[in-house]
Amino acid sequence: MGASLADQGLAIGLGSNLPSAAGGSIETLAALRPLLNALFPRARLQWSPLFRTAPLGGPAGQPDYINAVVLIEPACVPSAEVARELLEQLQALEQRFGRLREERWGPRTLDLDLLWWGDLRMESPELQLPHPRWSERAFVLAPLAALDRRFQASLERLLAAADSGPAPQRLPPWEGWPECAVEECLWLVD
């Protein structure tokens, strides 16, 4: 294994701050889980705990987000073509849960971001890999730090910055949401 999770596998950021047909944000993310499992039938998916996070940017007054990260050891080799196809599948899932793209950084029923896929590098209008700001987002770093301690220092530095906003709050386990403690995820670290 490489020195960092950012050099391995596939990572997808999950977020929601508006209800969908599945229910509130937590229920939406829980309903998403089997659909993501179905996209990767021969892969190992490792789910972070859920976190409540303040909105970053966007319109004032929007509700807090519920965020998580799923790490995937996919069966296929990453390529630009497959990454674009995966992006289309993720956007179709967002639409299935009622996602409307009306306002940049606005509230949403579901947000799925490809964070990285191994050492694949892409820069196109529709997709950049790795995601250019994943390491600057507490709503990404907190779930990652829950899966791998090596992200904790980055999270602490980010939260110490004057403009970082409130720290993400780890939510208690939720029925239907698998949670992986660091000790249970040792296969992810060297």
N, C-alpha and C positions, 0 to 999 in steps of 0.2 A: 504494500500500500504506500501511497505517496505521503508527503509530510502534512498534508492538509486535506480536509474534506473538499475544499474548493478545487483540488486536483483530481478528484475521483467522482465517479458516478454522475448522477443527475439530481439536481435540486430544484424543487418547485416551492415557491412561496404561496401561501393561501391566506386570503383575507376576506372579510365581510363586515359591513356596518349597517346594512339594511335588511329587513326581512325578505324572504323569498316564499314561494309556494310551499317550501319544506318547513317553514317556521322562521324563528329568529336566526341570528348569525351562527350560533353554535349548532343549531339543528341543520342549517344549510351546510356547514362544513362536515357534519356527521353524515349527511345524505350524500355528500360528494365522495366520501371515502370509498364505498364499493365501486363507484364509477371509475375512479382513478385506478383501483386495483384491477378492474377489467381492462384498462388500457395497457397494463403491464402484467399479463398473466404469468410470465415466466421470470419475473423479477422479484427482488426482495425490496419491500417498502418499509421504511423506518419512519414513524410518525413522531413529531415533537409533541410536547404538551401544548395546550391552548394558552394564549396570552391575550389579555385586554390591553390595547394600546390607544393612545391619543392619536387623532388624525394628524398627518404631516402634510402641511400645505393645504391647498384646496379651499373651499368656501368655509367661512366661520360658522360655528354652530352645528356642524355635523356630528353624529353620534360617534362614540369610541368604536374602534375596530376589534374584532376577534381575529387573531393571526396564529398561524402555525407554519411549519415547514415539513415537507416530506422529502426524504432522501431515498433515491432509487438506484439499485444496481441493475440496470437494464441488460437484457440479453443481446441487444444489438449494438453495433459500433456507432458512435455518434458521427453524423455527417450534416452538412448544411441542409440538404434535401429532407432528411428525416426530421431535423429540428424544425423546419418550416411546417412539415406535416403535423408534428406534435403541437406546435403553436396553434394551428388551425383546430385541432381537436380540443385543446384547452379553451380556445375562444368559443367553440360550440358548446362546451360545458357551461361556460359563463352565461351564454345566451339561454341555455336550458333553464338556468336558475334566475332568469329575468334581468340579466345585466344590460344596462343601457349606457352607451358611451356618449353622454351629453356634455360633460364638463370635466376638464382635466383635473385629476386628483379629487374628483367629487365623490360623494357617497355611492356605494355600490352593493348590490346583493351578493356578488362574488367577484373576486379578483384573483387570478392565477398568473403568476409570473415565473417564467423560466429563469432561474438564477445562474446556473452553470450546468454544463454537461461535459465532464472530464476536461480535457485540454482543448476542446473545440472553441475556436475563435470565429465570431461572425460579426459583421457590422453591415446591416441593411436597414432601410427605413422601417421595416416591420419587426425586426428582431436584432438585438445585440446580445452576444454571448461572449464572456459572462455578462450578466446584467451590470451596467455601468455603475450602479449605486448600491448594490446589495450590501457592501461592507460599511455603508454610511447610514444604515437604517436599523434602529433599535428593534423595530418590529420584525426584522429578519434575524438579527444577531441574537436576540433573547431566545427564540426557539432553537437556533443552532447551538448556542451555549448549553442549553438543556440536554442536547444530544452529545456534545463533545466539549470538554473543558477548555480546549485550545481556543475557543471563540470568546471565552469569558473576559480575557484582558482587553480585547477589542471592544466588547460591549461596555466594560467599565470606563474605558477612555472616552467612548462616545457619550455616555451618560454624564461624564464629568464636564463636558463642554457646556458653556453657558446657555446655549440655545437648543439644547437637546430635548427639552420638554420632560414630562414625567416619565419615570421608569416604567417599562412594561410590567404588568401584573400577571403572574402565573395563576391560572385558574385551577381550581380543584378538578380531579378527574371527573369526567362526564360520561354517563352511560352512552355507549355507542362510539366513544372516542378512545382509540387505543393510545396509551401513553407509554413512552419509553424513557425510563430513567437512564442516566449516564452509565450506571453499573450494568444495565441490561444491554447496552449498545457497544460493548467493548470490541466487537468485530469491526467497528468503524475506525478504531484508532490503532496506531502501530503497536 
